Each structure stands twice: as structure tokens, then as C-alpha cells.
């Protein structure tokens, strides 16, 4: 879904999508108007909850948030670094989640990077998660994702922070 429309500038755009693509699998894409990245995450991690928690964590005291998706067998690690109102997003790929879990970030291959305002990232992730909820509901999500329930608490937390701090004028409803 498109994030805040702060002018038509490519430099200010950010999009994120999350779709349940099969039993225990989700397809996601992130793009910033000039580059994009996508892959499929498995239910071995609570991936959508981890994205929501990671972005919500950028509103707290910590300037860096990390989370990983299990691509079976590869790991895709997202490193979010807050720099004032912007977030530098780096996505690194490791060949095997079982052996790379504690590996330093620099050992992974950089597959996508962008720097965008935190408000754009939060809005894009929030909108994508809301679309998943509207499409599947809690029961449908659990039936498709299998290992983890829909991350309602994480969605509400990010929504609350985004609306309070970023003063977003767009609708966000559960």
C-alpha cells in the first residue's frame, strides 16, 4: 500500500505489501519508487508481528531494530536505523537461518536498502497489516499462517504510536 503522499516526489514514497501466499507462507514486497525487493517468509518466525514490533520500536529509546524472516533455509534480516525522523532500512540475506542467527550483520549480503521518513515506513507497514486483517480476519489468518495468530496487539501498538506521534491524517481502522 502507498504510504503518506508528501508530494509526488519519488524520494518521498515508500510502499510495503504483505500477502498470505499459501499454507504457512507470506509474500512481501517493499519498494521506494526506484528500487524494490520481495521474497517469501515462512511461518517459522512470527514474521508480520516482527515487522510491526520492529517499526513500533523505532518510536522508543532504541535507534536500531532488527528482525529476521525464515526463508527456509535462508535468513533475511532487516536492520532499521533511526536517524532523526528518517529510517535507514537495510535488508541482508544469509544462506542458512540455523547457522547465521547470531552472525554479524555485515556477513549477510545486502539485497535492498533505502532511507525514508519513519512516518512513511510506519504508514506503509500499518496499511499492509490492516489489509491482511481485512482480507482474512483473525480466524482466516491463523488458518493460513498456522503457527501464530494475527498480531492484533502489535498492530494496535504501531497504529497508536503512528497516529499520536506522526499526526497521520489518513484513516487507520482495525
N, CA and C atoms as an extended XYZ file, in Angstrom:
522
Properties=species:S:1:pos:R:3:atomname:S:1:resname:S:1:resid:I:1 pbc="F F F"
N         0.845       -1.170        0.000 N   UNK     1
C         0.000        0.000        0.000 CA  UNK     1
C         0.894        1.238        0.000 C   UNK     1
N         0.402        2.298       -0.562 N   UNK     2
C         1.177        3.530       -0.628 CA  UNK     2
C         1.208        4.193        0.743 C   UNK     2
N         2.319        4.764        1.046 N   UNK     3
C         2.460        5.494        2.293 CA  UNK     3
C         2.040        6.942        2.063 C   UNK     3
N         2.184        7.766        3.087 N   UNK     4
C         1.802        9.174        3.011 CA  UNK     4
C         2.165        9.771        1.666 C   UNK     4
N         1.295       10.592        1.126 N   UNK     5
C         1.576       11.305       -0.101 CA  UNK     5
C         2.116       12.673        0.287 C   UNK     5
N         3.415       12.766        0.403 N   UNK     6
C         4.049       14.031        0.751 CA  UNK     6
C         4.652       14.589       -0.527 C   UNK     6
N         3.775       15.005       -1.425 N   UNK     7
C         4.219       15.432       -2.736 CA  UNK     7
C         4.336       14.213       -3.619 C   UNK     7
N         4.585       14.414       -4.879 N   UNK     8
C         4.704       13.299       -5.810 CA  UNK     8
C         6.140       12.846       -5.976 C   UNK     8
N         7.014       13.319       -5.163 N   UNK     9
C         8.432       13.011       -5.286 CA  UNK     9
C         8.708       11.537       -5.012 C   UNK     9
N         9.462       10.918       -5.900 N   UNK    10
C         9.884        9.530       -5.706 CA  UNK    10
C        10.671        9.401       -4.413 C   UNK    10
N        11.422       10.427       -4.070 N   UNK    11
C        12.244       10.392       -2.860 CA  UNK    11
C        11.398       10.312       -1.592 C   UNK    11
N        10.123       10.605       -1.684 N   UNK    12
C         9.268       10.587       -0.504 CA  UNK    12
C         8.283        9.428       -0.523 C   UNK    12
N         8.436        8.482       -1.430 N   UNK    13
C         7.475        7.383       -1.494 CA  UNK    13
C         8.045        6.124       -0.847 C   UNK    13
N         7.162        5.321       -0.333 N   UNK    14
C         7.527        4.020        0.202 CA  UNK    14
C         6.269        3.163        0.199 C   UNK    14
N         6.409        1.940       -0.261 N   UNK    15
C         5.294        1.009       -0.344 CA  UNK    15
C         5.717       -0.318        0.273 C   UNK    15
N         4.765       -0.953        0.912 N   UNK    16
C         5.015       -2.259        1.508 CA  UNK    16
C         3.756       -3.087        1.329 C   UNK    16
N         3.923       -4.337        0.940 N   UNK    17
C         2.763       -5.228        0.835 CA  UNK    17
C         3.089       -6.552        1.513 C   UNK    17
N         2.044       -7.168        2.034 N   UNK    18
C         2.160       -8.458        2.738 CA  UNK    18
C         0.936       -9.282        2.362 C   UNK    18
N         1.162      -10.425        1.741 N   UNK    19
C         0.049      -11.276        1.326 CA  UNK    19
C         0.324      -12.712        1.733 C   UNK    19
N        -0.663      -13.341        2.344 N   UNK    20
C        -0.542      -14.763        2.648 CA  UNK    20
C        -0.623      -15.498        1.313 C   UNK    20
N         0.423      -16.258        1.018 N   UNK    21
C         0.527      -16.844       -0.326 CA  UNK    21
C         0.324      -18.347       -0.340 C   UNK    21
N         0.176      -18.943        0.789 N   UNK    22
C        -0.018      -20.383        0.877 CA  UNK    22
C        -0.038      -20.786        2.329 C   UNK    22
N        -0.163      -22.036        2.572 N   UNK    23
C        -0.214      -22.535        3.935 CA  UNK    23
C         1.141      -22.319        4.609 C   UNK    23
N         1.197      -21.363        5.521 N   UNK    24
C         2.430      -21.077        6.250 CA  UNK    24
C         3.421      -20.208        5.500 C   UNK    24
N         2.979      -19.523        4.452 N   UNK    25
C         3.870      -18.673        3.660 CA  UNK    25
C         3.235      -17.317        3.402 C   UNK    25
N         4.074      -16.295        3.367 N   UNK    26
C         3.627      -14.949        3.014 CA  UNK    26
C         4.602      -14.368        2.003 C   UNK    26
N         4.063      -13.654        1.061 N   UNK    27
C         4.873      -12.943        0.069 CA  UNK    27
C         4.857      -11.470        0.447 C   UNK    27
N         6.030      -10.863        0.517 N   UNK    28
C         6.091       -9.443        0.835 CA  UNK    28
C         6.925       -8.710       -0.204 C   UNK    28
N         6.626       -7.426       -0.336 N   UNK    29
C         7.397       -6.560       -1.225 CA  UNK    29
C         7.554       -5.205       -0.563 C   UNK    29
N         8.715       -4.617       -0.779 N   UNK    30
C         8.964       -3.248       -0.330 CA  UNK    30
C         9.604       -2.518       -1.497 C   UNK    30
N         9.145       -1.309       -1.771 N   UNK    31
C         9.732       -0.529       -2.849 CA  UNK    31
C         9.610        0.952       -2.529 C   UNK    31
N        10.586        1.690       -3.030 N   UNK    32
C        10.679        3.112       -2.684 CA  UNK    32
C        10.521        4.044       -3.882 C   UNK    32
N         9.965        3.555       -4.955 N   UNK    33
C         9.784        4.375       -6.137 CA  UNK    33
C        10.886        4.206       -7.155 C   UNK    33
N        12.043        3.700       -6.704 N   UNK    34
C        13.130        3.462       -7.657 CA  UNK    34
C        13.681        2.044       -7.552 C   UNK    34
N        13.677        1.461       -6.386 N   UNK    35
C        14.148        0.080       -6.227 CA  UNK    35
C        13.125       -0.703       -5.423 C   UNK    35
N        13.106       -2.011       -5.647 N   UNK    36
C        12.169       -2.848       -4.900 CA  UNK    36
C        12.820       -4.174       -4.539 C   UNK    36
N        12.209       -4.800       -3.549 N   UNK    37
C        12.675       -6.102       -3.096 CA  UNK    37
C        11.459       -6.890       -2.626 C   UNK    37
N        11.485       -8.169       -2.838 N   UNK    38
C        10.423       -9.032       -2.350 CA  UNK    38
C        10.938      -10.430       -2.142 C   UNK    38
N        10.247      -11.169       -1.313 N   UNK    39
C        10.598      -12.559       -1.062 CA  UNK    39
C         9.417      -13.218       -0.357 C   UNK    39
N         9.602      -14.467        0.042 N   UNK    40
C         8.567      -15.218        0.749 CA  UNK    40
C         9.084      -15.642        2.107 C   UNK    40
N         8.317      -15.324        3.144 N   UNK    41
C         8.675      -15.687        4.519 CA  UNK    41
C         7.827      -16.866        4.963 C   UNK    41
N         8.440      -17.732        5.759 N   UNK    42
C         7.692      -18.877        6.275 CA  UNK    42
C         7.202      -18.602        7.684 C   UNK    42
N         6.313      -19.457        8.126 N   UNK    43
C         5.714      -19.325        9.452 CA  UNK    43
C         6.652      -19.750       10.569 C   UNK    43
N         7.872      -20.117       10.247 N   UNK    44
C         8.841      -20.495       11.283 CA  UNK    44
C         9.204      -19.314       12.179 C   UNK    44
N         8.972      -18.101       11.686 N   UNK    45
C         9.072      -16.914       12.533 CA  UNK    45
C         7.704      -16.236       12.508 C   UNK    45
N         7.432      -15.438       13.493 N   UNK    46
C         6.171      -14.701       13.549 CA  UNK    46
C         6.383      -13.398       12.769 C   UNK    46
N         6.575      -13.542       11.472 N   UNK    47
C         7.114      -12.502       10.610 CA  UNK    47
C         6.323      -11.195       10.619 C   UNK    47
N         5.015      -11.237       10.426 N   UNK    48
C         4.257       -9.991       10.389 CA  UNK    48
C         4.302       -9.297       11.744 C   UNK    48
N         4.198      -10.040       12.815 N   UNK    49
C         4.317       -9.450       14.158 CA  UNK    49
C         5.689       -8.822       14.338 C   UNK    49
N         6.725       -9.474       13.832 N   UNK    50
C         8.085       -8.950       13.970 CA  UNK    50
C         8.265       -7.637       13.219 C   UNK    50
N         7.666       -7.530       12.035 N   UNK    51
C         7.729       -6.265       11.280 CA  UNK    51
C         7.043       -5.161       12.080 C   UNK    51
N         5.837       -5.437       12.557 N   UNK    52
C         5.087       -4.436       13.311 CA  UNK    52
C         5.838       -4.011       14.572 C   UNK    52
N         6.397       -4.979       15.318 N   UNK    53
C         7.154       -4.659       16.533 CA  UNK    53
C         8.414       -3.874       16.203 C   UNK    53
N         9.096       -4.263       15.124 N   UNK    54
C        10.319       -3.567       14.738 CA  UNK    54
C        10.075       -2.108       14.413 C   UNK    54
N         9.039       -1.852       13.635 N   UNK    55
C         8.732       -0.463       13.273 CA  UNK    55
C         8.241        0.302       14.501 C   UNK    55
N         7.402       -0.299       15.320 N   UNK    56
C         6.938        0.364       16.544 CA  UNK    56
C         8.109        0.688       17.468 C   UNK    56
N         9.111       -0.187       17.491 N   UNK    57
C        10.288        0.041       18.334 CA  UNK    57
C        11.056        1.296       17.962 C   UNK    57
N        10.893        1.771       16.740 N   UNK    58
C        11.579        2.991       16.309 CA  UNK    58
C        11.013        4.240       16.975 C   UNK    58
N         9.895        4.107       17.666 N   UNK    59
C         9.306        5.228       18.394 CA  UNK    59
C         9.816        5.280       19.829 C   UNK    59
N        10.622        4.329       20.222 N   UNK    60
C        11.118        4.258       21.591 CA  UNK    60
C        12.525        4.801       21.727 C   UNK    60
N        13.214        4.291       22.710 N   UNK    61
C        14.550        4.770       23.038 CA  UNK    61
C        15.644        4.187       22.154 C   UNK    61
N        15.360        3.078       21.487 N   UNK    62
C        16.397        2.403       20.711 CA  UNK    62
C        16.384        2.868       19.262 C   UNK    62
N        17.551        3.234       18.767 N   UNK    63
C        17.676        3.734       17.401 CA  UNK    63
C        17.809        2.627       16.367 C   UNK    63
N        18.020        1.381       16.817 N   UNK    64
C        18.188        0.270       15.882 CA  UNK    64
C        17.216       -0.851       16.252 C   UNK    64
N        16.546       -1.362       15.249 N   UNK    65
C        15.641       -2.506       15.416 CA  UNK    65
C        16.038       -3.562       14.390 C   UNK    65
N        16.043       -4.826       14.809 N   UNK    66
C        16.359       -5.938       13.909 CA  UNK    66
C        15.292       -7.009       14.034 C   UNK    66
N        14.993       -7.633       12.904 N   UNK    67
C        14.153       -8.821       12.906 CA  UNK    67
C        14.512       -9.622       11.673 C   UNK    67
N        14.218      -10.916       11.744 N   UNK    68
C        14.576      -11.821       10.656 CA  UNK    68
C        13.380      -12.631       10.217 C   UNK    68
N        13.381      -12.978        8.937 N   UNK    69
C        12.404      -13.892        8.373 CA  UNK    69
C        13.120      -15.166        8.001 C   UNK    69
N        12.478      -16.291        8.253 N   UNK    70
C        12.993      -17.581        7.826 CA  UNK    70
C        12.464      -17.840        6.424 C   UNK    70
N        13.389      -17.965        5.479 N   UNK    71
C        13.014      -18.239        4.097 CA  UNK    71
C        13.166      -19.718        3.780 C   UNK    71
N        13.552      -20.492        4.768 N   UNK    72
C        13.737      -21.947        4.658 CA  UNK    72
C        14.568      -22.334        3.438 C   UNK    72
N        15.844      -22.371        3.543 N   UNK    73
C        16.646      -22.299        4.767 CA  UNK    73
C        17.258      -20.919        5.025 C   UNK    73
N        17.214      -20.017        4.067 N   UNK    74
C        17.904      -18.733        4.202 CA  UNK    74
C        17.259      -17.854        5.278 C   UNK    74
N        18.043      -16.895        5.742 N   UNK    75
C        17.560      -15.867        6.670 CA  UNK    75
C        17.586      -14.542        5.924 C   UNK    75
N        16.542      -13.759        6.106 N   UNK    76
C        16.559      -12.392        5.614 CA  UNK    76
C        16.405      -11.494        6.835 C   UNK    76
N        17.442      -10.724        7.093 N   UNK    77
C        17.484       -9.879        8.290 CA  UNK    77
C        17.250       -8.418        7.902 C   UNK    77
N        16.305       -7.796        8.573 N   UNK    78
C        16.023       -6.383        8.371 CA  UNK    78
C        16.685       -5.613        9.509 C   UNK    78
N        17.436       -4.579        9.160 N   UNK    79
C        18.064       -3.701       10.146 CA  UNK    79
C        17.511       -2.297        9.901 C   UNK    79
N        16.804       -1.780       10.878 N   UNK    80
C        16.203       -0.456       10.786 CA  UNK    80
C        16.976        0.476       11.714 C   UNK    80
N        17.558        1.536       11.153 N   UNK    81
C        18.326        2.501       11.943 CA  UNK    81
C        17.655        3.868       11.849 C   UNK    81
N        17.190        4.335       12.997 N   UNK    82
C        16.552        5.654       13.039 CA  UNK    82
C        17.629        6.730       13.049 C   UNK    82
N        17.440        7.713       12.180 N   UNK    83
C        18.319        8.878       12.124 CA  UNK    83
C        17.414       10.101       12.125 C   UNK    83
N        17.200       10.674       13.303 N   UNK    84
C        16.231       11.762       13.488 CA  UNK    84
C        14.859       11.267       13.057 C   UNK    84
N        14.230       11.889       12.064 N   UNK    85
C        12.906       11.456       11.629 CA  UNK    85
C        12.959       10.435       10.497 C   UNK    85
N        14.157       10.085       10.055 N   UNK    86
C        14.315        9.119        8.972 CA  UNK    86
C        14.721        7.754        9.506 C   UNK    86
N        14.504        6.743        8.673 N   UNK    87
C        14.930        5.377        8.993 CA  UNK    87
C        15.708        4.835        7.806 C   UNK    87
N        16.905        4.355        8.082 N   UNK    88
C        17.676        3.666        7.053 CA  UNK    88
C        17.309        2.184        7.163 C   UNK    88
N        16.802        1.644        6.081 N   UNK    89
C        16.376        0.242        6.031 CA  UNK    89
C        17.427       -0.532        5.245 C   UNK    89
N        17.976       -1.558        5.854 N   UNK    90
C        18.915       -2.440        5.163 CA  UNK    90
C        18.394       -3.868        5.319 C   UNK    90
N        18.307       -4.579        4.215 N   UNK    91
C        17.876       -5.972        4.239 CA  UNK    91
C        19.059       -6.808        3.783 C   UNK    91
N        19.460       -7.744        4.634 N   UNK    92
C        20.617       -8.602        4.348 CA  UNK    92
C        20.176      -10.063        4.332 C   UNK    92
N        20.750      -10.798        3.422 N   UNK    93
C        20.412      -12.213        3.252 CA  UNK    93
C        21.599      -13.079        3.687 C   UNK    93
N        21.260      -14.115        4.435 N   UNK    94
C        22.235      -15.103        4.900 CA  UNK    94
C        21.805      -16.462        4.349 C   UNK    94
N        22.761      -17.337        4.037 N   UNK    95
C        22.408      -18.592        3.372 CA  UNK    95
C        21.591      -19.574        4.207 C   UNK    95
N        21.742      -19.558        5.540 N   UNK    96
C        21.068      -20.559        6.359 CA  UNK    96
C        20.703      -19.966        7.715 C   UNK    96
N        19.439      -19.898        8.007 N   UNK    97
C        18.943      -19.309        9.251 CA  UNK    97
C        19.513      -20.011       10.482 C   UNK    97
N        19.684      -21.313       10.402 N   UNK    98
C        20.180      -22.065       11.558 CA  UNK    98
C        21.615      -21.715       11.916 C   UNK    98
N        22.431      -21.381       10.936 N   UNK    99
C        23.842      -21.092       11.207 CA  UNK    99
C        24.139      -19.600       11.245 C   UNK    99
N        23.232      -18.762       10.777 N   UNK   100
C        23.530      -17.327       10.693 CA  UNK   100
C        22.827      -16.499       11.744 C   UNK   100
N        22.029      -17.102       12.577 N   UNK   101
C        21.190      -16.342       13.501 CA  UNK   101
C        21.982      -15.320       14.316 C   UNK   101
N        23.166      -15.700       14.803 N   UNK   102
C        23.981      -14.794       15.609 CA  UNK   102
C        25.098      -14.133       14.814 C   UNK   102
N        25.125      -14.316       13.507 N   UNK   103
C        26.182      -13.738       12.683 CA  UNK   103
C        26.056      -12.217       12.644 C   UNK   103
N        27.184      -11.514       12.613 N   UNK   104
C        27.136      -10.052       12.479 CA  UNK   104
C        26.415       -9.651       11.188 C   UNK   104
N        25.748       -8.513       11.224 N   UNK   105
C        25.003       -8.043       10.056 CA  UNK   105
C        25.857       -8.009        8.796 C   UNK   105
N        27.084       -7.560        8.923 N   UNK   106
C        27.967       -7.391        7.776 CA  UNK   106
C        28.294       -8.673        7.036 C   UNK   106
N        28.041       -9.825        7.644 N   UNK   107
C        28.304      -11.092        6.967 CA  UNK   107
C        27.211      -11.449        5.965 C   UNK   107
N        26.084      -10.791        6.060 N   UNK   108
C        24.993      -11.047        5.123 CA  UNK   108
C        25.159      -10.218        3.858 C   UNK   108
N        24.602      -10.698        2.774 N   UNK   109
C        24.633       -9.983        1.502 CA  UNK   109
C        23.538       -8.917        1.503 C   UNK   109
N        23.916       -7.674        1.240 N   UNK   110
C        22.945       -6.591        1.182 CA  UNK   110
C        22.082       -6.777       -0.061 C   UNK   110
N        20.758       -6.938        0.121 N   UNK   111
C        19.861       -7.156       -1.015 CA  UNK   111
C        18.956       -5.958       -1.287 C   UNK   111
N        18.798       -5.059       -0.313 N   UNK   112
C        17.983       -3.865       -0.540 CA  UNK   112
C        18.276       -2.854        0.550 C   UNK   112
N        18.286       -1.592        0.175 N   UNK   113
C        18.479       -0.523        1.154 CA  UNK   113
C        17.773        0.741        0.688 C   UNK   113
N        17.307        1.516        1.651 N   UNK   114
C        16.652        2.778        1.364 CA  UNK   114
C        16.580        3.572        2.661 C   UNK   114
N        16.499        4.865        2.545 N   UNK   115
C        16.279        5.724        3.705 CA  UNK   115
C        15.025        6.540        3.438 C   UNK   115
N        14.082        6.447        4.360 N   UNK   116
C        12.804        7.124        4.220 CA  UNK   116
C        12.353        7.633        5.588 C   UNK   116
N        11.444        8.595        5.618 N   UNK   117
C        10.910        9.068        6.896 CA  UNK   117
C        10.220        7.940        7.670 C   UNK   117
N        10.392        7.963        8.971 N   UNK   118
C         9.767        6.948        9.826 CA  UNK   118
C         8.256        6.926        9.622 C   UNK   118
N         7.650        8.089        9.454 N   UNK   119
C         6.202        8.158        9.260 CA  UNK   119
C         5.780        7.390        8.010 C   UNK   119
N         6.566        7.454        6.938 N   UNK   120
C         6.245        6.712        5.716 CA  UNK   120
C         6.346        5.217        5.935 C   UNK   120
N         7.409        4.792        6.608 N   UNK   121
C         7.590        3.367        6.891 CA  UNK   121
C         6.450        2.860        7.766 C   UNK   121
N         6.149        3.571        8.832 N   UNK   122
C         5.083        3.141        9.737 CA  UNK   122
C         3.748        3.069        9.006 C   UNK   122
N         3.447        4.074        8.219 N   UNK   123
C         2.182        4.095        7.497 CA  UNK   123
C         2.091        2.933        6.510 C   UNK   123
N         3.151        2.677        5.774 N   UNK   124
C         3.150        1.602        4.780 CA  UNK   124
C         2.969        0.236        5.435 C   UNK   124
N         3.689       -0.025        6.514 N   UNK   125
C         3.596       -1.311        7.214 CA  UNK   125
C         2.224       -1.457        7.860 C   UNK   125
N         1.750       -0.410        8.484 N   UNK   126
C         0.444       -0.434        9.133 CA  UNK   126
C        -0.665       -0.703        8.117 C   UNK   126
N        -0.625       -0.025        7.007 N   UNK   127
C        -1.649       -0.195        5.980 CA  UNK   127
C        -1.642       -1.612        5.416 C   UNK   127
N        -0.454       -2.179        5.199 N   UNK   128
C        -0.352       -3.550        4.686 CA  UNK   128
C        -0.922       -4.548        5.693 C   UNK   128
N        -0.595       -4.380        6.978 N   UNK   129
C        -1.110       -5.289        8.009 CA  UNK   129
C        -2.627       -5.162        8.143 C   UNK   129
N        -3.141       -3.940        8.059 N   UNK   130
C        -4.590       -3.743        8.117 CA  UNK   130
C        -5.282       -4.435        6.937 C   UNK   130
N        -4.656       -4.402        5.775 N   UNK   131
C        -5.225       -5.075        4.605 CA  UNK   131
C        -5.280       -6.586        4.832 C   UNK   131
N        -4.235       -7.154        5.431 N   UNK   132
C        -4.234       -8.587        5.737 CA  UNK   132
C        -5.380       -8.912        6.684 C   UNK   132
N        -5.565       -8.089        7.712 N   UNK   133
C        -6.642       -8.337        8.670 CA  UNK   133
C        -8.003       -8.248        7.991 C   UNK   133
N        -8.193       -7.233        7.162 N   UNK   134
C        -9.481       -7.075        6.468 CA  UNK   134
C        -9.731       -8.210        5.481 C   UNK   134
N        -8.689       -8.734        4.879 N   UNK   135
C        -8.817       -9.813        3.896 CA  UNK   135
C        -9.132      -11.156        4.566 C   UNK   135
N        -8.444      -11.463        5.680 N   UNK   136
C        -8.526      -12.796        6.272 CA  UNK   136
C        -9.214      -12.849        7.631 C   UNK   136
N        -9.211      -11.762        8.379 N   UNK   137
C        -9.708      -11.801        9.745 CA  UNK   137
C        -8.781      -12.643       10.607 C   UNK   137
N        -9.062      -12.676       11.895 N   UNK   138
C        -8.187      -13.417       12.809 CA  UNK   138
C        -8.234      -14.920       12.553 C   UNK   138
N        -9.420      -15.470       12.369 N   UNK   139
C        -9.529      -16.923       12.145 CA  UNK   139
C        -8.919      -17.341       10.816 C   UNK   139
N        -9.195      -16.592        9.761 N   UNK   140
C        -8.640      -16.908        8.449 CA  UNK   140
C        -7.126      -16.787        8.425 C   UNK   140
N        -6.601      -15.782        9.132 N   UNK   141
C        -5.153      -15.609        9.220 CA  UNK   141
C        -4.507      -16.821        9.887 C   UNK   141
N        -5.041      -17.228       11.028 N   UNK   142
C        -4.478      -18.375       11.749 CA  UNK   142
C        -4.586      -19.651       10.912 C   UNK   142
N        -5.676      -19.814       10.216 N   UNK   143
C        -5.850      -20.988        9.360 CA  UNK   143
C        -4.776      -21.019        8.263 C   UNK   143
N        -4.454      -19.877        7.683 N   UNK   144
C        -3.463      -19.811        6.605 CA  UNK   144
C        -2.040      -19.783        7.135 C   UNK   144
N        -1.793      -19.002        8.200 N   UNK   145
C        -0.424      -18.822        8.713 CA  UNK   145
C        -0.030      -19.980        9.625 C   UNK   145
N        -0.964      -20.574       10.308 N   UNK   146
C        -0.861      -21.792       11.097 CA  UNK   146
C        -0.142      -21.669       12.434 C   UNK   146
N         1.053      -21.167       12.482 N   UNK   147
C         1.852      -21.201       13.713 CA  UNK   147
C         1.541      -20.079       14.693 C   UNK   147
N         1.071      -18.945       14.182 N   UNK   148
C         0.913      -17.768       15.035 CA  UNK   148
C        -0.411      -17.075       14.720 C   UNK   148
N        -1.095      -16.558       15.747 N   UNK   149
C        -2.331      -15.813       15.493 CA  UNK   149
C        -2.019      -14.457       14.862 C   UNK   149
N        -3.058      -13.819       14.334 N   UNK   150
C        -2.860      -12.488       13.778 CA  UNK   150
C        -2.306      -11.573       14.867 C   UNK   150
N        -1.304      -10.739       14.551 N   UNK   151
C        -0.659       -9.889       15.570 CA  UNK   151
C        -1.467       -8.641       15.912 C   UNK   151
N        -2.623       -8.840       16.520 N   UNK   152
C        -3.527       -7.739       16.843 CA  UNK   152
C        -2.880       -6.732       17.791 C   UNK   152
N        -2.250       -7.207       18.836 N   UNK   153
C        -1.629       -6.307       19.823 CA  UNK   153
C        -0.535       -5.460       19.175 C   UNK   153
N         0.276       -6.072       18.320 N   UNK   154
C         1.357       -5.361       17.642 CA  UNK   154
C         0.804       -4.327       16.657 C   UNK   154
N        -0.272       -4.697       15.963 N   UNK   155
C        -0.925       -3.766       15.040 CA  UNK   155
C        -1.471       -2.562       15.795 C   UNK   155
N        -2.155       -2.812       16.892 N   UNK   156
C        -2.724       -1.717       17.690 CA  UNK   156
C        -1.633       -0.809       18.250 C   UNK   156
N        -0.531       -1.403       18.690 N   UNK   157
C         0.571       -0.623       19.236 CA  UNK   157
C         1.165        0.311       18.179 C   UNK   157
N         1.449       -0.220       16.999 N   UNK   158
C         2.009        0.620       15.935 CA  UNK   158
C         0.993        1.683       15.515 C   UNK   158
N        -0.266        1.302       15.385 N   UNK   159
C        -1.292        2.277       14.995 CA  UNK   159
C        -1.345        3.423       16.000 C   UNK   159
N        -1.349        3.105       17.279 N   UNK   160
C        -1.422        4.121       18.324 CA  UNK   160
C        -0.220        5.067       18.264 C   UNK   160
N         0.977        4.518       18.133 N   UNK   161
C         2.187        5.344       18.063 CA  UNK   161
C         2.187        6.222       16.814 C   UNK   161
N         1.860        5.624       15.692 N   UNK   162
C         1.869        6.349       14.418 CA  UNK   162
C         0.872        7.510       14.436 C   UNK   162
N        -0.340        7.265       14.915 N   UNK   163
C        -1.348        8.323       14.932 CA  UNK   163
C        -0.993        9.426       15.928 C   UNK   163
N        -0.427        9.057       17.073 N   UNK   164
C        -0.095       10.041       18.099 CA  UNK   164
C         1.144       10.860       17.738 C   UNK   164
N         2.186       10.201       17.266 N   UNK   165
C         3.467       10.874       17.046 CA  UNK   165
C         3.551       11.508       15.663 C   UNK   165
N         3.073       10.806       14.657 N   UNK   166
C         3.221       11.286       13.285 CA  UNK   166
C         2.061       12.158       12.833 C   UNK   166
N         1.022       12.251       13.644 N   UNK   167
C        -0.137       13.072       13.319 CA  UNK   167
C        -0.670       12.743       11.924 C   UNK   167
N        -0.827       11.457       11.672 N   UNK   168
C        -1.291       10.991       10.363 CA  UNK   168
C        -2.766       11.334       10.190 C   UNK   168
N        -3.081       11.968        9.087 N   UNK   169
C        -4.453       12.381        8.803 CA  UNK   169
C        -5.247       11.303        8.078 C   UNK   169
N        -4.580       10.234        7.646 N   UNK   170
C        -5.258        9.175        6.904 CA  UNK   170
C        -5.899        8.187        7.859 C   UNK   170
N        -6.921        7.499        7.384 N   UNK   171
C        -7.654        6.542        8.223 CA  UNK   171
C        -6.840        5.287        8.492 C   UNK   171
N        -6.931        4.837        9.716 N   UNK   172
C        -6.355        3.550       10.128 CA  UNK   172
C        -7.368        2.899       11.040 C   UNK   172
N        -8.024        1.884       10.550 N   UNK   173
C        -9.024        1.196       11.366 CA  UNK   173
C        -8.749       -0.295       11.373 C   UNK   173
N        -8.989       -0.888       12.498 N   UNK   174
C        -8.836       -2.330       12.623 CA  UNK   174
C       -10.024       -3.071       12.106 C   UNK   174
